[in-house]
Amino acid sequence: MKPGLTGEWQVNGRSTVKDFEDIVQMDLRYQIIWSPIYDLVLIFRTIYVILLRRGAF
């Protein structure tokens, strides 16, 4: 699967998730539950995280 602009890691932890295996598991979970609606959810959650400036240390 091609990488996108956002994903599970970006909205679910970002700087708090240190283990590469956890990041891989998030990507695999995304592939399993993917749908156009889920992509919209991730986009809105990304905007929310950016506006709150969460997880960017």
TORPA-4810 file (N, C-alpha, C, O; in nm, 3 decimals):
<nodes>
NODE_1_0.084_-0.116_0.000_0.000_0.000_0.000_0.090_0.124_0.000_0.187_0.129_0.075_M
NODE_2_0.057_0.222_-0.083_0.134_0.346_-0.088_0.111_0.429_0.038_0.001_0.432_0.092_K
NODE_3_0.217_0.495_0.084_0.198_0.582_0.200_0.115_0.704_0.164_0.116_0.751_0.050_P
NODE_4_0.043_0.754_0.262_-0.041_0.871_0.239_0.006_0.991_0.319_0.117_0.992_0.372_G
NODE_5_-0.080_1.090_0.328_-0.047_1.211_0.402_-0.062_1.194_0.552_0.005_1.263_0.629_L
NODE_6_-0.147_1.106_0.594_-0.171_1.083_0.736_-0.199_0.937_0.760_-0.208_0.858_0.666_T
NODE_7_-0.214_0.900_0.885_-0.241_0.761_0.916_-0.263_0.741_1.065_-0.273_0.837_1.142_G
NODE_8_-0.271_0.614_1.103_-0.295_0.578_1.242_-0.190_0.638_1.335_-0.224_0.696_1.438_E
NODE_9_-0.064_0.626_1.299_0.044_0.674_1.384_0.034_0.824_1.408_0.058_0.871_1.519_W
NODE_10_-0.001_0.900_1.305_-0.007_1.044_1.317_-0.118_1.091_1.410_-0.103_1.194_1.476_Q
NODE_11_-0.228_1.019_1.417_-0.339_1.063_1.501_-0.348_0.987_1.633_-0.423_1.027_1.722_V
NODE_12_-0.275_0.879_1.646_-0.283_0.797_1.768_-0.150_0.790_1.842_-0.103_0.681_1.874_N
NODE_13_-0.091_0.901_1.868_0.027_0.897_1.951_0.144_0.976_1.900_0.203_1.054_1.975_G
NODE_14_0.180_0.959_1.778_0.291_1.027_1.715_0.417_1.021_1.801_0.490_0.922_1.794_R
NODE_15_0.446_1.122_1.880_0.571_1.122_1.955_0.567_1.033_2.079_0.671_1.008_2.139_S
NODE_16_0.449_0.984_2.118_0.442_0.895_2.233_0.464_0.750_2.195_0.494_0.668_2.282_T
NODE_17_0.450_0.716_2.068_0.473_0.579_2.021_0.618_0.570_1.975_0.656_0.626_1.872_V
NODE_18_0.698_0.499_2.052_0.842_0.490_2.025_0.882_0.359_1.956_0.982_0.355_1.884_K
NODE_19_0.806_0.255_1.979_0.841_0.123_1.928_0.797_0.108_1.782_0.680_0.126_1.749_D
NODE_20_0.893_0.075_1.697_0.865_0.059_1.554_0.759_-0.049_1.530_0.677_-0.035_1.440_F
NODE_21_0.762_-0.155_1.610_0.663_-0.263_1.594_0.521_-0.211_1.616_0.428_-0.254_1.547_E
NODE_22_0.503_-0.117_1.710_0.371_-0.059_1.733_0.325_0.022_1.611_0.207_0.019_1.575_D
NODE_23_0.417_0.092_1.549_0.385_0.170_1.430_0.344_0.077_1.315_0.248_0.104_1.243_I
NODE_24_0.418_-0.032_1.300_0.385_-0.130_1.196_0.247_-0.190_1.222_0.169_-0.207_1.129_V
NODE_25_0.217_-0.223_1.348_0.086_-0.278_1.382_-0.026_-0.179_1.349_-0.133_-0.220_1.303_Q
NODE_26_-0.003_-0.051_1.372_-0.102_0.051_1.336_-0.125_0.053_1.186_-0.239_0.064_1.140_M
NODE_27_-0.018_0.042_1.108_-0.031_0.041_0.962_-0.106_-0.084_0.914_-0.188_-0.077_0.823_D
NODE_28_-0.077_-0.197_0.976_-0.147_-0.321_0.939_-0.295_-0.313_0.974_-0.381_-0.359_0.898_L
NODE_29_-0.326_-0.256_1.090_-0.465_-0.238_1.131_-0.538_-0.150_1.029_-0.652_-0.178_0.993_R
NODE_30_-0.472_-0.045_0.985_-0.532_0.044_0.885_-0.568_-0.033_0.759_-0.677_-0.016_0.704_Y
NODE_31_-0.477_-0.116_0.713_-0.502_-0.192_0.591_-0.621_-0.287_0.606_-0.695_-0.311_0.511_Q
NODE_32_-0.639_-0.341_0.726_-0.749_-0.434_0.749_-0.884_-0.363_0.752_-0.982_-0.413_0.696_I
NODE_33_-0.890_-0.246_0.815_-1.019_-0.178_0.832_-1.039_-0.063_0.734_-1.131_0.018_0.752_I
NODE_34_-0.957_-0.053_0.632_-0.965_0.057_0.537_-1.103_0.067_0.472_-1.166_-0.033_0.438_W
NODE_35_-1.147_0.190_0.456_-1.265_0.222_0.378_-1.258_0.372_0.348_-1.185_0.444_0.416_S
NODE_36_-1.331_0.419_0.248_-1.331_0.563_0.221_-1.379_0.645_0.342_-1.329_0.754_0.368_P
NODE_37_-1.476_0.591_0.415_-1.525_0.661_0.534_-1.415_0.669_0.640_-1.397_0.773_0.703_I
NODE_38_-1.342_0.560_0.658_-1.233_0.561_0.758_-1.125_0.660_0.718_-1.067_0.726_0.804_Y
NODE_39_-1.098_0.673_0.589_-1.002_0.774_0.544_-1.050_0.914_0.582_-0.970_0.997_0.626_D
NODE_40_-1.177_0.942_0.566_-1.232_1.072_0.606_-1.218_1.094_0.756_-1.186_1.204_0.801_L
NODE_41_-1.243_0.989_0.834_-1.227_0.998_0.979_-1.083_1.035_1.013_-1.059_1.123_1.096_V
NODE_42_-0.987_0.968_0.950_-0.846_0.997_0.976_-0.810_1.141_0.936_-0.734_1.207_1.006_L
NODE_43_-0.864_1.188_0.825_-0.837_1.325_0.781_-0.889_1.425_0.884_-0.818_1.519_0.920_I
NODE_44_-1.012_1.405_0.931_-1.068_1.496_1.031_-0.992_1.488_1.164_-0.970_1.589_1.230_F
NODE_45_-0.953_1.367_1.201_-0.875_1.352_1.325_-0.738_1.418_1.310_-0.687_1.474_1.407_R
NODE_46_-0.679_1.412_1.192_-0.551_1.478_1.168_-0.564_1.629_1.184_-0.480_1.693_1.247_T
NODE_47_-0.668_1.685_1.127_-0.692_1.829_1.139_-0.708_1.866_1.287_-0.654_1.966_1.333_I
NODE_48_-0.783_1.785_1.360_-0.805_1.808_1.502_-0.673_1.808_1.579_-0.648_1.897_1.660_Y
NODE_49_-0.588_1.708_1.554_-0.459_1.696_1.621_-0.370_1.816_1.588_-0.300_1.868_1.675_V
NODE_50_-0.372_1.859_1.463_-0.291_1.974_1.422_-0.338_2.100_1.492_-0.256_2.178_1.542_I
NODE_51_-0.468_2.122_1.497_-0.521_2.243_1.560_-0.492_2.245_1.710_-0.469_2.352_1.767_L
NODE_52_-0.494_2.130_1.775_-0.464_2.124_1.918_-0.315_2.119_1.947_-0.272_2.129_2.062_L
NODE_53_-0.237_2.102_1.841_-0.089_2.089_1.854_-0.052_1.977_1.950_0.035_1.994_2.037_R
NODE_54_-0.117_1.864_1.934_-0.091_1.748_2.019_0.014_1.657_1.958_0.016_1.636_1.837_R
NODE_55_0.102_1.605_2.043_0.194_1.500_2.002_0.313_1.542_1.920_0.384_1.457_1.868_G
NODE_56_0.338_1.670_1.908_0.450_1.715_1.824_0.564_1.767_1.910_0.600_1.884_1.901_A
NODE_57_0.621_1.680_1.992_0.733_1.728_2.070_0.859_1.682_2.007_0.968_1.712_2.058_F
</nodes>
